[in-house]
């Protein structure tokens, strides 16, 4: 992977986000400047969502002022206002309105890529939402569609769904689920599907090196995790824990790009530099995976973290 495979995650540019985020959501001018700096540094893909507050609008404003020929990936807003009794025509209207809103904010007549923010929408409402998105692809309103998944089961559902050409999933060095469920092999056998990985730092827990940031979850020994990560970093000669996280993920042949959330210029500069570093060898990756402690699944999904963590 090169700098072009570094995908700027923009949730932090639209809402305050991340357990290790100390700077908060930047002002609009700062966000626009960061996006343009990323373009100047060779970043060609941005990841956003309707649910990310001001993110879409800020991306749209930033790319409108430069010669941008990259890709913007957005996600359908979770349609929480729909019920099991919502008529199909109302479902279609809601989906089309959301797509139009994203197009307007991003300044795109045709969306580059739109993902379902919830993978269960692939089959929910008798598949109506997915059918509407497929129709929008045929109508030229969207180029590619796919799903943001949370688990191996959801990834397998996406792989079985006709028309899916993009899958985004959470992935980090502690997350054993994908290889144990064989999802990595399934995705490797599907070069027609683009795979982007997010949550590489697990909201900053793995890169900060601070056990105090970890949520209070039974079976999680934060100090032991940090100690194991630090040992791997030292043994493999990596410059930082962030470098270890990125070089591990970049060594996975079935991953096409890494979504990294940033809210400041120094973070951008640091991440661009990390993408110019060497990747782990297969032996080094195996060393990391066998050296780290097994953790409860609750730690791997921030949605399951206790509010008082």
C-alpha positions as CSV (number, residue, x, y, z in Angstrom):
1,X,0.0,0.0,0.0
2,X,1.1,3.6,-0.7
3,X,-0.2,7.0,0.4
4,X,-3.1,6.5,-2.1
5,X,-4.3,3.6,0.1
6,X,-4.5,5.9,3.1
7,X,-8.1,6.8,3.4
8,X,-8.9,9.9,5.4
9,X,-11.7,9.1,7.8
10,X,-13.7,12.2,8.5
11,X,-16.0,11.4,11.4
12,X,-13.9,13.6,13.6
13,X,-14.3,16.5,11.2
14,X,-18.1,16.4,11.6
15,X,-18.7,15.4,15.2
16,X,-16.6,15.1,18.4
17,X,-15.4,11.5,18.3
18,X,-12.8,9.1,19.7
19,X,-11.9,8.1,23.2
20,X,-8.3,9.4,22.6
21,X,-9.4,12.6,20.9
22,X,-8.0,15.5,22.9
23,X,-8.6,18.3,20.4
24,X,-12.3,17.9,19.7
25,X,-14.0,18.7,16.5
26,X,-12.1,21.3,14.4
27,X,-13.6,24.5,13.1
28,X,-14.9,24.4,9.5
29,X,-11.9,26.3,8.2
30,X,-9.5,23.9,9.9
31,X,-11.4,20.9,8.6
32,X,-11.3,22.3,5.0
33,X,-7.6,23.0,5.3
34,X,-6.9,19.5,6.5
35,X,-8.8,17.9,3.6
36,X,-6.9,20.0,1.1
37,X,-3.6,19.2,2.8
38,X,-4.5,15.5,2.5
39,X,-5.1,15.9,-1.2
40,X,-1.8,17.7,-1.6
41,X,-0.1,14.8,0.2
42,X,-1.4,12.3,-2.2
43,X,-4.5,11.1,-0.4
44,X,-7.1,10.2,-3.0
45,X,-10.0,8.7,-1.0
46,X,-12.2,10.2,1.8
47,X,-14.6,8.3,4.0
48,X,-17.7,10.0,5.4
49,X,-21.4,9.3,6.2
50,X,-24.7,11.1,6.5
51,X,-24.5,10.4,10.2
52,X,-21.2,12.2,10.6
53,X,-22.7,15.6,11.3
54,X,-20.9,18.3,9.3
55,X,-18.5,15.9,7.6
56,X,-20.1,15.7,4.2
57,X,-20.7,19.4,3.9
58,X,-17.1,20.1,4.9
59,X,-15.7,17.6,2.4
60,X,-17.9,19.1,-0.4
61,X,-16.6,22.6,0.4
62,X,-13.0,21.5,0.5
63,X,-13.0,19.6,-2.8
64,X,-15.0,22.3,-4.6
65,X,-12.0,24.6,-4.3
66,X,-9.3,22.3,-5.7
67,X,-8.7,19.9,-8.7
68,X,-9.8,16.7,-6.9
69,X,-10.1,13.6,-9.0
70,X,-10.3,11.1,-6.1
71,X,-13.0,9.1,-4.5
72,X,-15.5,10.0,-1.8
73,X,-17.2,7.2,0.1
74,X,-20.3,8.0,2.1
75,X,-22.9,5.9,4.0
76,X,-26.6,5.9,4.1
77,X,-28.1,7.4,7.2
78,X,-29.5,4.8,9.6
79,X,-33.2,5.1,8.8
80,X,-34.4,4.8,12.4
81,X,-37.7,6.5,11.5
82,X,-38.7,3.4,9.5
83,X,-40.9,0.7,11.1
84,X,-41.7,-2.8,10.1
85,X,-45.0,-1.4,8.8
86,X,-43.5,1.3,6.7
87,X,-44.9,1.0,3.1
88,X,-42.3,0.2,0.3
89,X,-43.0,3.5,-1.5
90,X,-42.1,5.5,1.7
91,X,-38.9,3.4,2.2
92,X,-37.9,4.2,-1.4
93,X,-38.6,7.9,-0.9
94,X,-36.5,8.0,2.3
95,X,-33.6,6.3,0.6
96,X,-33.7,8.5,-2.5
97,X,-33.9,11.7,-0.3
98,X,-30.9,10.6,1.7
99,X,-28.9,9.9,-1.4
100,X,-29.9,13.3,-2.9
101,X,-28.9,15.0,0.3
102,X,-25.4,13.4,0.3
103,X,-25.0,14.3,-3.4
104,X,-25.9,17.9,-2.6
105,X,-23.6,18.3,0.4
106,X,-20.7,16.5,-1.4
107,X,-21.2,18.4,-4.7
108,X,-21.4,15.2,-6.7
109,X,-24.0,14.5,-9.3
110,X,-23.1,10.9,-9.1
111,X,-21.9,9.5,-5.8
112,X,-18.6,7.6,-6.1
113,X,-19.5,4.9,-3.5
114,X,-22.4,4.6,-1.0
115,X,-22.4,2.0,1.8
116,X,-25.1,0.9,4.0
117,X,-24.2,2.1,7.5
118,X,-26.0,-0.9,8.8
119,X,-25.5,-4.2,7.1
120,X,-28.8,-5.6,8.2
121,X,-30.4,-3.2,5.6
122,X,-29.1,-5.6,3.0
123,X,-32.1,-7.8,3.8
124,X,-34.3,-5.6,6.0
125,X,-37.8,-4.7,4.7
126,X,-37.7,-7.6,2.3
127,X,-34.5,-6.2,0.7
128,X,-36.3,-3.0,-0.3
129,X,-33.5,-0.6,0.7
130,X,-30.9,-2.6,-1.2
131,X,-33.2,-2.8,-4.3
132,X,-33.5,1.0,-4.3
133,X,-29.8,1.4,-4.2
134,X,-29.3,-1.0,-7.0
135,X,-31.9,1.0,-9.0
136,X,-29.9,4.2,-8.3
137,X,-26.8,2.5,-9.6
138,X,-28.7,1.6,-12.8
139,X,-29.9,5.2,-13.0
140,X,-26.4,6.6,-12.8
141,X,-26.9,8.2,-9.4
142,X,-24.3,6.0,-7.6
143,X,-21.3,4.3,-9.1
144,X,-20.7,1.6,-6.5
145,X,-22.6,0.3,-3.5
146,X,-21.7,-1.9,-0.5
147,X,-21.9,-2.2,3.2
148,X,-20.1,-1.2,6.4
149,X,-20.1,-4.4,8.5
150,X,-19.4,-5.0,12.2
151,X,-18.9,-8.8,12.3
152,X,-17.8,-11.8,10.3
153,X,-21.4,-12.8,10.0
154,X,-22.3,-9.5,8.4
155,X,-19.3,-9.7,6.1
156,X,-20.5,-13.1,4.9
157,X,-24.0,-11.7,4.3
158,X,-22.5,-8.9,2.2
159,X,-20.4,-11.4,0.2
160,X,-23.6,-13.3,-0.6
161,X,-25.5,-10.2,-1.7
162,X,-25.7,-9.4,-5.4
163,X,-24.4,-6.0,-6.3
164,X,-22.0,-5.5,-3.3
165,X,-18.7,-4.2,-4.6
166,X,-17.3,-2.6,-1.5
167,X,-17.0,-3.8,2.1
168,X,-15.7,-1.8,5.1
169,X,-14.9,-3.6,8.3
170,X,-13.3,-2.9,11.7
171,X,-9.8,-4.5,11.9
172,X,-6.9,-4.2,14.3
173,X,-4.1,-6.4,15.7
174,X,-6.3,-7.6,18.6
175,X,-9.2,-8.7,16.3
176,X,-8.8,-12.4,15.7
177,X,-12.4,-12.8,14.5
178,X,-11.8,-12.4,10.7
179,X,-9.1,-15.0,10.3
180,X,-10.8,-17.5,12.7
181,X,-14.1,-17.2,10.8
182,X,-12.3,-17.5,7.4
183,X,-13.5,-14.1,6.2
184,X,-9.9,-13.1,5.2
185,X,-9.8,-16.1,2.8
186,X,-13.2,-15.4,1.4
187,X,-12.3,-11.8,0.7
188,X,-9.0,-12.7,-0.8
189,X,-10.9,-14.9,-3.3
190,X,-13.1,-11.9,-4.3
191,X,-10.9,-9.3,-6.1
192,X,-14.1,-7.8,-7.5
193,X,-14.8,-6.4,-4.0
194,X,-12.9,-3.5,-2.5
195,X,-12.1,-4.0,1.1
196,X,-11.3,-1.1,3.4
197,X,-10.4,-1.5,7.1
198,X,-11.3,1.0,9.8
199,X,-10.6,1.1,13.6
200,X,-7.0,0.2,13.2
201,X,-6.1,2.0,16.4
202,X,-9.4,1.0,18.1
203,X,-10.4,4.6,18.7
204,X,-6.8,5.3,19.8
205,X,-6.5,2.7,22.5
206,X,-3.8,0.7,20.6
207,X,-1.7,3.7,19.5
208,X,-1.8,5.9,22.7
209,X,-0.1,3.3,24.9
210,X,-2.2,4.4,27.9
211,X,-4.0,1.7,29.9
212,X,-6.1,4.3,31.6
213,X,-8.0,5.0,28.4
214,X,-9.3,1.4,28.2
215,X,-13.0,0.9,28.9
216,X,-13.9,-1.1,32.0
217,X,-14.7,-4.5,30.5
218,X,-14.5,-7.9,32.3
219,X,-11.6,-10.0,31.1
220,X,-9.7,-7.0,29.7
221,X,-6.2,-6.5,31.2
222,X,-5.3,-3.2,29.7
223,X,-1.8,-3.1,31.2
224,X,-1.0,-6.6,29.8
225,X,-2.2,-5.5,26.4
226,X,0.0,-2.4,26.4
227,X,2.9,-4.4,27.6
228,X,2.5,-6.9,24.8
229,X,2.1,-4.2,22.2
230,X,5.2,-2.4,23.4
231,X,7.2,-5.6,23.3
232,X,6.2,-6.3,19.8
233,X,7.1,-2.7,18.8
234,X,10.5,-3.0,20.3
235,X,11.3,-6.5,19.0
236,X,10.2,-5.6,15.4
237,X,12.0,-2.2,15.5
238,X,8.9,-0.1,14.7
239,X,9.0,3.6,15.4
240,X,5.8,3.7,17.5
241,X,2.7,1.8,18.4
242,X,0.9,3.5,15.5
243,X,3.6,2.3,13.2
244,X,3.1,-1.2,14.4
245,X,-0.7,-1.0,13.9
246,X,-0.4,0.3,10.4
247,X,2.5,-1.9,9.2
248,X,0.6,-4.9,10.4
249,X,-2.6,-4.0,8.6
250,X,-0.7,-3.0,5.4
251,X,0.8,-6.5,5.3
252,X,-2.7,-8.1,4.8
253,X,-3.1,-8.9,1.1
254,X,-6.9,-8.9,1.2
255,X,-7.2,-5.3,2.4
256,X,-7.2,-2.6,-0.2
257,X,-7.1,0.5,2.0
258,X,-7.0,1.7,5.5
259,X,-9.4,4.3,6.9
260,X,-7.6,6.5,9.4
261,X,-9.5,9.2,11.3
262,X,-7.7,12.5,11.8
263,X,-8.5,16.0,13.0
264,X,-5.2,17.8,12.9
265,X,-2.4,18.5,10.5
266,X,0.3,16.8,12.6
267,X,-1.8,13.7,12.6
268,X,-2.0,13.8,8.8
269,X,1.7,14.3,8.5
270,X,2.4,11.4,10.9
271,X,0.1,9.0,9.1
272,X,1.4,9.9,5.6
273,X,4.9,9.1,6.9
274,X,3.8,5.8,8.3
275,X,2.5,4.8,4.9
276,X,6.0,5.2,3.5
277,X,7.5,2.8,6.1
278,X,8.0,-0.9,5.4
279,X,5.3,-3.4,6.0
280,X,5.6,-6.4,8.3
281,X,6.7,-9.7,6.8
282,X,4.5,-12.7,7.1
283,X,6.6,-14.0,9.9
284,X,6.5,-10.7,11.7
285,X,2.8,-10.5,11.4
286,X,2.4,-14.0,12.8
287,X,4.7,-13.0,15.7
288,X,2.4,-10.1,16.5
289,X,-0.8,-12.2,16.3
290,X,0.6,-14.9,18.6
291,X,2.1,-12.5,21.1
292,X,-1.0,-10.4,21.9
293,X,-3.5,-11.6,24.5
294,X,-6.9,-12.8,23.4
295,X,-9.6,-10.2,24.4
296,X,-13.3,-10.4,24.8
297,X,-15.3,-9.5,21.8
298,X,-16.9,-6.6,23.8
299,X,-13.5,-4.7,23.5
300,X,-13.4,-5.1,19.8
301,X,-16.8,-3.3,19.3
302,X,-16.8,0.3,20.8
303,X,-20.6,0.2,20.5
304,X,-20.5,-2.4,23.4
305,X,-18.3,-0.3,25.6
306,X,-19.9,0.9,28.9
307,X,-20.8,4.6,28.9
308,X,-18.9,5.1,32.1
309,X,-15.6,3.7,30.8
